[in-house]
Amino acid sequence: MKFEDLLLEIGGFGRFQILILFILCLPRINLPMHFLLHNFLAATPSHHCAIPHQEAFVNLTMEEVLLISIPREPDGTFRSCEMFSQPQFHLLLNSSLQPENNSIIQHCQHGWVYDHSQFTSTISTQWDLVCEQRGLNQATATFFFIGVTMGAVVFGYLSDRFGRKAMLLLSLVCSVIFGMLSAASVSYSMLAIMRTLTGVALSGVSLIVLPLGMEWVDIQHRTFSGILTSIFWSIGNMLLAMVAYLVREWHWLLVAVTGPCLLSIVCLWWVPESARWLIANGKVKQAHRHLLRCARMNGRKDFAEDVPLTTYAQRIVLQWQHKKPGGSYSYISLFRTPVLRKISLCSGAVWFGVAFSYYGMSMNLTGFGLNMYLSQFVFGVIEIPAKMIMYVVMNRAGRRQSQAWALILTGLCIGANVIIPKPFTSLRSVVAIMGKGFSEAAFTAVFLYTSELYPTVLRQNGMGYTSFVARLGGALAPLVFLLDEVWRSLPEVTYCGVAVCCGSVAFLLPETLNAHLPEGIEDVE
């Protein structure tokens, strides 16, 4: 007897499942507010070298002081990281005569002056993470995703070992603690450590929410449930734009995006443990209790109430009789058998490409000609129709084709913007928004697709492994922007190439449309 058959008896998609899904969507909203927070937390406003006061400057305006103290770029703007070693007073007579002698130009010696019209403070302005320290600024996002990578391994294993709900609660509590400590950071080192630990904690939320909801839903509504949960990520995207617009000081911005985790902790009280996981681990009595609650809420009050528990247990554990309850599985189990090995290698490559291209686009808000708050909001808005379309496409064309082409088209859109000239800002914005839509469609598909590829006994290990690989992609994505010093378009070319190659790998995965969720390894093999 399959667990799906049992779900149909108690109601595979009724009030019980809807309640669970909406509660699990609350922490889902919170995820992008941290995962994409780097755009605003570490934003670098326009800046120039600080000019020490001199008596000769008394009768000069600030514009004139800058004119004789800081060299200009070819477009007429002041350089951000260089200054003249001595004031060039002759530029007051003819500012177009920029000195050609580079020996009188030096790096900033007295710090920087920042434009505070858009941001009251960011970590860039707090600790001068500009110019030579620009790499540390980008590394803040990398530290966070390194934490998410480590958390994927930890929570993937722990949630298969100790249950989905307990680990989700632990993840949310740790997210609040480390998020608040990040806001209270007094040094860059403290912030880097706290953001890394926040990434570890939030990785559990990212990893557990979708499978926990999916394991309570029947086959017919599985895709819908995955899309519904994913839509709340997009809502979080839009909320981040609004919160960041209202809160321009980085300490309070961290508090604002961490606070909602408290609501999720309270609401988690009404979410049951996965009955599928309980049965797989031989905890039949607990599964029985949750299944009866599900049946009552869904109006199936007659379900199994007159059947002795021993008989009931035999019905739902029939397929597990040949397994040792609570059998020990690890990440090594993902590579022991041929089919699982192929699934694990291919899905890892797809996850890397999806995350690498998604965060590459999401962290380049100023590169498409729109205001950064508007870009963040529009990128969130476009994700919702992308998910809706993906819902239809995945049920018609199947998981494999949908996954592969969504990621390939993401890469092609990124590549197109390398070719389109910069003055065509409107066209570049449209292509970027299309690319973001395809990118989110690929992310939506990969979460659902992966949860269907792995068996119940290894599902969280599988999600943990693929999430680990994805977070490697997320960790590398912000660092790729530093390649613009080699060639201005090299970051976009890199994102494009990786997306197209990894999308092509998806064609090697098996189709899971309308298939029963595999329970044991032999179901996959």
Salt bridges, closest charged atoms under 4 A:
GLU4 OE2 - ARG276 NH2 3.32
GLU4 OE1 - HIS516 ND1 3.82
GLU9 OE2 - ARG315 NH2 2.69
GLU82 OE1 - ARG79 NH1 2.60
GLU132 OE2 - HIS107 ND1 3.18
ASP160 OD1 - ARG164 NH1 2.62
GLU215 OE2 - ARG164 NH2 2.73
GLU215 OE2 - ARG459 NH1 3.29
ASP218 OD1 - HIS221 ND1 2.89
GLU249 OE2 - HIS251 ND1 2.72
GLU305 OE2 - ARG296 NE 3.24
GLU383 OE2 - LYS436 NZ 2.40
GLU440 OE2 - LYS387 NZ 2.16
GLU452 OE2 - ARG222 NH1 2.99
GLU452 OE2 - ARG399 NH2 2.88
ASP484 OD2 - ARG134 NH2 3.32
GLU485 OE2 - ARG134 NH1 3.29
GLU519 OE2 - ARG276 NH1 2.82
GLU522 OE2 - HIS322 NE2 3.48
GLU522 OE2 - LYS323 NZ 3.15
ASP523 OD2 - LYS2 NZ 3.93
